[in-house]
């Protein structure tokens, strides 16, 4: 298939683009590089720099006799929770207004398939774990609210216009694949933050809350390897049905505490990690674990990389290589 990947210069988008190319698909990446990196776009993919909200109609062939693409994978988004609270206008425009422009181009061009990068932040603080797709959606920040709004928009477009669509709600993505990994100017995810301590890029890691009702008092999260995530996108794309919008949670189904993640990073790197205890952050749940049963049953998807040390090891290898390249570039 000929596929348009928005946000394909970002972490998940670049890995998914790599996997799609390996599976024989033709990939065109669009990214405004506001948070992505041009060198993350895999060789073999065509790259167009720009705003998908502006470029969508032309790229998808609105007004042409046939669609320009067989499907769209939409990763492009603003995704920092804290920033979304401080600057909600950026998130409502970047995540909702831009996606509505893309949906209109998909409708007018007759593009048949869409896979949307959604998030577990749509659920907010859960009543029960593991979290299923039937759990109440009560986002606690504008980031989660904007992603939920897009999910609602996709449902209505699918029902009214026959779009075959799938939303994938990620939990905590980690690891790396074939030289593609997480490389953001503003890092907020635990595993790369801890590994930055090992690399000497930060002095210590803060453990937010040590009195949670968990086995060691620190918060529990579900980590999914980015390669497993990419596999789910391929399955979602090839199994979607016209007029149907499916929603799947994607996680490993296992939870690890913050202290367990730090210990794993110490094992993998062979280096001590300095950690300090800090107060809980407002809005942080004690436990977030996904139920991916629906994805297993309906997509035939199973996460293959669920060992925490393996996930950390892949991230560590990528971050060391990234540091070596940066060092060489400044010599």
Beta strands, then each sheet from edge to edge (+ up, - down):
strand 1: 2-6
strand 2: 26-31
strand 3: 46-49
strand 4: 71-74
strand 5: 113-119
strand 6: 164-170
strand 7: 172-174
strand 8: 205-208
strand 9: 220-221
strand 10: 223-225
strand 11: 245-250
strand 12: 256-257
strand 13: 275-278
strand 14: 287-288
sheet 1: 3+ 2+ 1+ 4+ 5+ 6+ 11+
sheet 2: 7+ 10+
sheet 3: 8+ 13+
sheet 4: 12+ 9- 14-
end
